Amino acid sequence: MNENPQAILFCNNLIRRMADEYGSEYMGSKKLVLAWAAQGLANVIANDDAIIDDGAAVDGRPQITGQQVYALLSIAQSLVNFYETGQLSGGSTSGALIPTVVSISVNAQSPI
């Protein structure tokens, strides 16, 4: 058993926290992709430059377009694929990464 104080500090303060972040990133991305499909949102949000009127113009948030929604969905799907297969687009596969994340994480939560 490794009882080195530096190793313990590193694992508790950095490794476990990053595992939590990775777990949250995966769960949030997965929920986003599933919600998009389940709600049939491709039928109501076009992949174009039309601004989505979500109130951003009056409350100071940056306005978003359908193209931005599709771009973020693409990132989410890529992250899900990466965590589940270990493969980046066009790259070789190293196997699923999420089991490693889950085996270390203690507080991963979906942000959505």
N, C-alpha and C positions, 0 to 999 in steps of 0.2 A: 504494500500500500504506500502510495506517495503522500507523505505528510509534510512536504516542503511548503513553508508558508507562502513563498512566491508563487508556486504552482497553484495553491489553493486560492489565493487572491486573484490570480489571472483567470482561473476557471469561473469563480463566483462572480467577478465583476465584468468580465468580457465574454467568455465563451457561452455561458448560460444566457446572458442578455442577448447576444447575437442569435442564439438558437430561438429565443422567444420572438425576436424581430423576424427571423426567417419564417417561423411557423405562422406568425400573424400575416406576413406578406402572402404566404401560400394560401391560407384560409380565406383572406379577403379577396384575392384574385380568383379563387375557385368560386366563391359566392357570387362575385360580379359576373363571371362568365355564365354560371348557371341561371342567375336572375335574368340576364339578357335573353337567353334562349327560352326560358320558361314563360316570360312575359311577351315574347314575340316582338321585341322592340325594334327589330330590323324593319318591321312594317310601319313604324311611326317615326323613326329617326333615320333620315337619309344621310349617306356619306357625301355630304356636300358642305358648302361654306355658309349655309343658312344658320343664323344665330338662334340658339335655343333660348326662348324667353322665360328664364327661370328666376327673374327678379334681380339678376346681377347688375343690370344697368342702373338700378336705383340704390342698391346697397353697397356698392363699391367693389364687389368681387369681379374678377376678369370674366368677360362673357365667353361662352364656349360655343363651338360649332359642331355640327354633325361629324365633320372630318376629325375633330379632336376626340370626340366620343369613340369613333372607330379606332383611332390611333391608340387610345388608352386600353380599349378592349383587346387590341392586338398584343399590347405589352402584357396584359393580364394573362391572355392565353399562352403566350410564350413562357411566362413564369410558371404557369401550371405545368406545361409540358416539360420544362426544365426540372422542376421538383419531382415530377412523377416518373420521368425517364432518364434524367441526367444528361439529356441531349439538348444542345443548343442548335438552332437552325443550321442544317447542313453539316453539323459536326458529328463526331463519333459519340456513342453512348457510353456512359460509365455506370448505368443502373440508377434506379430511383434514389433520390436524395432525401426525400421526406422522412423515411424511417430513421435516418441519422439525426435529423433535426428533432423529431419527436422523442427520440431516446434521450436527448439532452435537455430539451425545453421543459420549463415548469410553469410558465405563465403565458404561453402563446394564446392570443385572442384575436378573432377577426375584427378588424376595425369597422366593418359594415354588417 
